Amino acid sequence: MTAPSVRVAIQRTRILPKWVRRADATAGRAVNRRHTHPNVDRFWTQLTSFADKGVLWWTLAGVLAVTGRRRAAVRGLLSLLGASALTNLIAKEVFGGDRPLLADVPIGRRLPKHPATPSFPSGHSASAAAFAAGVALERPAIGAAIAPVALGVGYSRLHTGAHWLSDVVGGLAIGVGIAGVGALLVRPRPGEPEPEGSTGEDCDLPASPDGEGVFLVVNRSSGTSVVRADPLRVIRDRLPAAEVHELADGESPRDAVREALARRHPPRILGACGGDGTVSAVAHEAVAAELPMLVVPGGTFNHFARTAGAASVDLAVDALQRGEGVRADVAELRFGDEEPVTVLNTASVGVYPDFVTVREQLQDRWGKWPAAMIAAVRVLRHASPVTVVVNGRRARVWTLFVGVDDNDPGTVAPLQRRRLDGGVLDVRILHAGSRLGAAASLAFGRRTSAVFRRLRLLPSRIESYPTESLDVVVRPREGQPPGFAHDGEVAIAAPAEAAAAYAAPGYLTTVRVIPEALEVYRPAGGRALRG
């Protein structure tokens, strides 16, 4: 060890035991003697620089927030702020210590400006561990994915010569400890759905503290691809007077509801526990009978329940017992002279329904972008465009999408509606073109698609516009479902009409928005967000 190095070690003797100093020296020599490629050195330098002032963690928190993991983002940031304050304002002043000698660090690894603050503990490591642990308390899987990044930031402080090993270990321990203290103060809720932003004016609805007057249709076949607590246990515990009707094989929600409404003493509140298809079928009857509706999320994705602000069974029951709700827009989908169908989320023609089905099957396993790309390629490999006449204008399209109220802008394949009110249909048309361009347009989200379009790597525009009604004449593709798909259900055209449509120039479907047609229970004001 050089004389300056001995001097630094002696100064640290005052605050650290000998075995820690020996471990620091051994670890420092091992890291500094290891020859690494300049690109590797550059990676660790850039990573540690990106973590300066918590920029890396604030960026990740922003991503979590905009993707609906707000609670995880908030807990991660609060843990970070607590760890940073304890480390920089207290621990460094109490323990202090000098940094490793810069002369011992290979030139390619040195930071542009070597830190001059006290060494113990590492503030970067404390912030990294606090954020990762905080996120893990609310979202264990995401926290596990962030943990290697946090450990990487800790190692980058060794690689660049900014800290001793004991500094990094101490910082990591402080970060995890602060997150743990936070968990004791505010209990984490890892199994509870993140609250969705909801819209619409609150309204008073008939309250039912024990479930009296409620007829709840349950579709056990919905949501079988996800693991969750049985919502019926909560229903039977909190709403003992509610009538729970579990659908038999082959029984439709519409038939079950109509039979209940035909009784001498019909229910005064209709409910649905299942996926979007089940919910939309019961909603159709609720609109026709002018009855309020209880939506219990029991499907795989529960798009409408999440938009409404009743993302969990307890939130929905809370609203029912207090008589709190909202009036939501719906769409009416009519094929020729057939009875109309109520649409809560989306209706579409072309490859979009198949794409969404495949994407959502793959998303949990592969993640959002890879699943979307795989789904787009699979669906478009053998697909052909559809010919439509939209409000008198003829076009060949890959898909025609109609959403109820506003959806995410800039993409042809949004996941769910963003609003309950607005009184418009959100129309998206992906015109026929190259299969590669269509696959990319379906796969990528709003921001990525906008960048690719500026680089002219995607079609220059997805046609989109709002309207209150839409007349669509569709010439079906051979072997494809003939009508509009809606809310996860297949087309509304019966086989006889489908066969006639192949021989005819096409069939007419009318879609129109019906503002505030459905009364839905959801917590009033900010209660849905407070959970």
N, C-alpha and C positions, 0 to 999 in steps of 0.2 A: 504494500500500500504506500502511495506517495505521501510526502510530509503534509501537503494540504489536506489529503484525505484523512490522515490521522487526526489532524486538527478538527475536522468536522465531526469525526466519530467521538472525540473527547467532549466536544460541546454537547453532543446528544446524550452523553453519559448522565447528565443531570436529570434527565426525564425518562430514560428508558433502561430497563435491565440489560445486563451483558448479553444474554442469549438472544434478545431481540436485535441488539446491535450486530451480533455475529450473523444472524439470519439476514439482516438488511445488507450487510457487506457481501455475503455469499450470493444473494439474489442479484445484487447490482452487478457483481463481476460476471455472473452467468449471462445476464441479459446483454451487457455491453460487449462481451467477447463473442457473442453469437453473430456470425456473418449472415446478413439478410440482403435480399435484392433491393435495389433502390426504390422500386415500385412498392415493395412491402413497407419500407421505411416511410415512404410518402403517404401510404394509406393510414398508418398509425398516427402520423403527424396531422393529417387532415381530420381524422376522427376526433382526436383530442381537441383540435381547434374548433370543430363544429359543436363540441360540447361546452365550449366557453360560454359563461353566463347563462347556461341552461338552454341555449338555442335549440339543440337537438331535441331536448325533452319537451320544450314548448311546441316545437313543430309536430312531434308525435301526438301531443295532446290535442292539437288542432285537428289532426287527421281523425283521432278517436271521436272528437266532438261532432264533426260533420258527418261521420258515418254512424251516428246514433249511440255512441258509447260515452255519453256525457258524464255519467257518474264515475266511470273509470278515469276519465280525463281529469275531472275535478279532484278526485282523491289522489291521483298521481302527482298533480301540481301542488296540492296542499302539503303532501308529504315532502316533496322537493323543497318547498319554501321553508318548512320547519327544519329540515336537515341542513339546508344552506345557512340558515340563521344560527343554529347551534354550532355548526362547524366554524364559520367565519367570524362570528362575533364573540364566541365564548371559548370553544376548544382550542383554536389556534393561539389565542391570547394566553390560555392557561398552560398549554403544553409546548407550543412553539417548535423550536428546532430549526436547523439549517437544512437547505435543500442539498441533494447530491451535487458533487463537484462537477461543473460543466466540462472541465478538461477530460474527464473520464468517459464522456458520452461521445460516440462516433459523430462526426460532423453532419452526416446525412440525416441524423435523427433529431438534431437540435431544433428547438422551437425558435421562431423568429425573434421572440422576446422571452428570455428565460424568467420564470416567476420569481418574485422577490419577497413574497409574503412568507410567514412562518410555514414550516413544512407539515407538521402533524396537526390534524389529520388531513387527508386529501378531500378537498371540497368537491372536485369533479366526481370522485368515487362515491361520496355521500349522496350527492344529488342523483347520480345514476341509480344507485341501489334504492333510494327512497322512491323514485318515480316508478321503477320496475315493480317493487314490492307493493306500492299503493295500487297500481293498476291490477296486479295479480289478485289483490283482495276482492276486487269487484269482478274481474274477468280473468280467471286463472289461466285459460289457454293463451290469451293475448299477453298476459304477464310472463308466461313461460317463453313466448316468442321474443319478448323484449329483453329478458334476462341475459342472453348471450351478448346483446349489444351493450348492456350495462357493464358486464364483466370485461368486454372489450375496451370500454372507456377506461376502466380501472387499469388494465394492462398497458394501455397507451401511455399512462402517466409514468410507468416504469420504463417503457421502450424509449420514450423521449427524454428520460433523465429528469423529469419534473418532480418525482417523488421516490421515497424509499418504499420497500414492500410493506413495512409496518404502517406507513401513512395510508396506503391503499386499503389494507385490511381494516384499519381503524375507521376509515371513511365508509367502507361498505357496511361495517357493523352499525355505525351510527345511522346510516340511511335505513337499513332494515328495522332498527329499533324505533326510529321515529314513525315509520309506517305502522309498526305494531302498536305503538301508543295511540296513534290515530284510530286504529281499529277498536281499541278499548273505549275511546271517547265516543265514536260514531260507528255503530255496528255496520259492517259491510253486508251487502245483499247480493252475493254472487249468483244465486239461482233465480233472481227476480228480473223480469224483462225491463229493459231501459225504457223510461217514459218517452213517448213520442210527442212531438209538437202537434197540437190539435188546434182546429180553427172552428169558426162558427159561433153564433151567439148562444149563450147559455139560456135554457128555458126550464120551467118547472114542469115535471111530469108526475103522474100518479106514483106515490111511494108505496112500497110493499115491504115492511120490515121483516116479515117472516116468509115471504114468497107467496102469500095468498093471491089468487087470481092469475098467477103466472103459469103459462104452458110452455115448457122448454123442450124443444126438439134436439135430440142428441144423435149425432152421427158418429158411431164408434169407429168407422172405417177411415175417418179423417185424422191426419196428423200421426199416422202410424210410423212414419220415418223418423220421428224425433222422440227423445226420452223426456218425459215431464211427469210431474205429479198429476194424479187423476183429478180433473176439475170437479167431477161429480161429488167427490168427498167434501169439498168446500161447499158446493151447492146444497147438499143434503144437511150439512152441519149448520149453515147460516140461513138457509131458506127451507126449513122443514115442511112448510105448507105448499111449496111449489109442486106442480105436477110435472114430472120428468118422463118424457116419452122417448125411449130408445128405439131408433128405426130398425125394423126387421130387414132381413136380406131382401132387396128388390123394392122396398117401400120408399116412396119419395117423400121428402119433407113437405112438399106442397099438399099431397094427399092427407098426410097426418094433420096438418094445420087446418085444412078445410073441414075435415071430420070433426075436429074439436070446436070449430066456429059454428058448426051446424047444430050443436047441442042446445038444449033448452036454456042452460046457463053457461054461455060461452066464456072463455078466458078474457080478461081485460088487458093482459100484457102478453105479448108473444116473445119467445126467446129462441135462440139457436146456439148450440155448442157444436162447432165443427169448423170445416174450412170455409173459404170464401164462397164456394159453390152452394154449400148448405145455407150459409148466412144470406146469400142473395135470394135463394128460393123462399125462405121464410120472410125476408124483407118485402118481397113482392106481395105476399098475403097481408103483411102488416100495413103496407101502403093502401091496398084495396080496402081493408077493413078499418082504416084510420085508427090503428092501435099503436101504442109505443112498443119499442123493441129492445130486448135485452140481448146483447151480443157477448157471448162467453168464448174467448179464444180457445179453440180446441183443434185447430188445424196445424199444418206445418209452418205456414208463414203468417197467417192472420193479418193480411194487409189492411183490411177495412177496420178491424178492431184497433190496430195500432194507430191508424190515422185518426180515428175517433177519440183516442185518448183513454181507451179501456184495454190496455195491453195485457192485463192479468185478470184472472177471475175475481180476485179480491177487489180490484178497482171497479169492475163492473157491478159487483154486489153492493159495494159501498154506495155507488150512485143510485142503484135501485132502492136501497133502504132509505136514502135521503130524498129521493124524488128529484134527482138532478139529471139533466140531459141536454141535448142539442138537436137542432133540426138540420138534417143533412140533405144535400142535393142527391138525386138519383137520375139515371138515364132510363128511357124506355126504348126497348129494341123490338121492332115489329117486322115480321117477315110476311109480306103480302097481307092477306086477310086473317092470318092466324092471331091468336091471343098474344098480346105483348108480353115481353119478358123484362123484369127489372134488373138493371145493371148497377152495381155499386162501385166497381173499380174500372174495368176496361172491357172493350169489345174490339175484335180485330178479325181481319181476313188475311190470308197469306201464310208466310212462314213464321210470323211472330209467335203464335200460340205454341207451335212445336219448339221454337227456340227457347221460350221461357220455361217450358216443361223440362227440357234437357238441362238448361242452365241451373235451375233450382235443384235438380237431382244431383248435380256435380259440385255445387258451390261449397257445401260443408267440407268436402274432401279436398278440393283443389284450391279453394279461394275464389274470390269474385272474378278477377280478370282471366285466369287460366280457364275456369269453368265456362265463362262467357265465350271465349275464343273457341274452345273445343266444341261447345254447343253450336255455335254459328257454322263452323266447318262441317260438322255432322249433318246439320239440317239442310244446308245449302248445297251439299255435294250432289244430291239427286233432285233438288227442287227445281221448279220452273215458275216464272212469274205468273201473276194472275191479272186478268184484264178486268178493269172496273170502270164504271162511269159514275163519277162523284159530282153530284149536283149538275149533271149535264155535261161534264167534261170527261172525256175518255182518257185512260192511262193504263200502261202496263207497269205493275208494281210488284216488288218483293213482298211488301206488307203494307196494309192500311191499318193504323192504330187509332182508336177513339177512346180517350180517357174521360172520366167524369171529373170536371173541374181541373185545376192546374196540376200538371205533373212536372217532373224534373225537366228543365229545358235542355236543348242541344243534343238529345239522344233519342233514337227511335224506339228504344226498349226500356222505358222506365219501369221500376219495380212496383210502385204504388202511388196513389194520388196523394198530393200534398195538402189539399184543402177539402173541407166539407161544404164550403159555400163558394159562391162565385157565379153560379147560374150559367155556365158555359160547358161546351164539349171541347176537349183538347185533341185536335186532329193532327196526326203525324203520318206522312207518306214517304216511304222509301221506294223511289222509282227504280225500275229495272235497269240493271247495268252489269258491271263485272261482278262475278261471284266473290272475288277477293275483297272488293270494295264493300259489298253488301255485308260480308262476314265481319269486316272490321267495324262497320257502322253499327251492327248489332252488338258487337262484343265490347266496344269501348264506351266508357262513360262520358259525361258532358265535357269535362276539362280536357281529357286526353283527345277526344274527338275534335275539339276546337283547335288544339295544337296541330294535329295531323292534317286538318283541313287547310290551315295556313301554310303548311308545307306541301300542300297539294298531294298528299298521300291518301286522302279519302275523298269521296264525292263532295263537291263544293257545297251542297246544301241538302238538308233534309227538309222537305216542305212541311210547314207546320202553321196552323192558324186556329183561332178560337171561333166557335160558332154555336148557335143555340139548337140547330137541327141539321140533319144530314140525310140526303137520299143517295143510296148507293145501289147501283146495278152491278151484279157480280157474275162473271162467266167462270164457273168453277173449273179447276184443273182435274184432269182424269185421275181417279183414285184418291182424291183429296176430300175431306169433309166439306160439304157444300155451303154451309152457312157461316155466320159470324160465331166465333168462339167468344165466350164472355165469362169473366170471373172464375176461370179454371174449368168451365164446363164446355162441352162440345157444341157444335152448331145447332141452331134452332130448327133447321129445315128437316122435315121428315123424309124418309127414303123415297116416297112417291114424288114429292116435290123435287127432290134431288135428281131423280131420273128424268123428270120433265125438264129440269133446268139444263141438263146436258144437251137436250135436243132443241131447246129454246135459245134465243139470244142472250138470256140471262134472267136473274130474278131480282126483284126490288126489295131492299131492306131500308127501313127508315129508323133513324136514331134521333131522339130528341131529349133534351135535358128537362127535368121537372124540379124546379127549385124548392128546397125545404120540404120535400115530400115525406121524408122518413124521420120520425122522432126516435132518437137513440139515447139510451142511458149512458152517461159518462160523468165523471166528477166535475163539478163546476169550478170555474176560475182556475187557480193554480194547483188544485189538489192533485190532478193527474200527474203534474210534474213533481210534486212533493212525494208522491207515492205513499 
